[in-house]
Amino acid sequence: MAISDMRRQYSKGTLSESDVTDTPFQLFDKWLQDAIDENIPDPTAMTVATVDESGQPSQRIVLLKDVNKDGFVFFTNLGSRKAKELALNPKVSCHFPWFFMERQVRVCGTVEKLSTSENASYFFSRPKDSQLAAYASKQSKPISSKALLLTQFKQLKDKFANKELPVPDFWGGFRIVPHQVEFWQGGEDRLHDRIEYNIDKAGSWSTQRLMP
């Protein structure tokens, strides 16, 4: 079968105006819990898109680590490509691909760095090996071999076997503060449901239905 001939009906649900909440965070929390309850793989995985100084977009998948009325939180090495691009241009978009439920959520906003205390709180909640990996890997930098990375990881593991690691100053979190959030629910005959939230200067959210 040719790729162009591959298609199927989307019929797992609908998204109506009666589902609209005061803010997108309330509906997002519901949809995220639905994804968790359905045991879909990596329900907190999101694609984060940034743009470099030449205007070239770049995307990667990271894990959502917190969401509340202030925004969507993820963590990264501050020397990584995404962190450098966000330092130059704080505008960002992220996307939750809940295809197993025929749902998607798209978020547009700007980022702000988390505080030192917020970074420390999350860092010490991570497994010890994940903490060590943050030190062992200079994210996005070239390395001659996987063996060298594993050697560096083992050396750090031996060094800190019986003591706590300090919070690295080259690692931290970003909060995506949204101004627009779109919820997409697949529909039969490609008549999908799309509800978009937008925030005004006073901080109030409004919604509109978009054509599929």
Beta strands, then each sheet from edge to edge (+ up, - down):
strand 1: 45-51
strand 2: 57-63
strand 3: 66-68
strand 4: 71-77
strand 5: 91-98
strand 6: 103-113
strand 7: 171-185
strand 8: 193-199
strand 9: 205-210
sheet 1: 2+ 1- 5+ 6- 7+ 4- 3+
sheet 2: 2+ 1- 5+ 6- 7+ 8- 9+
end
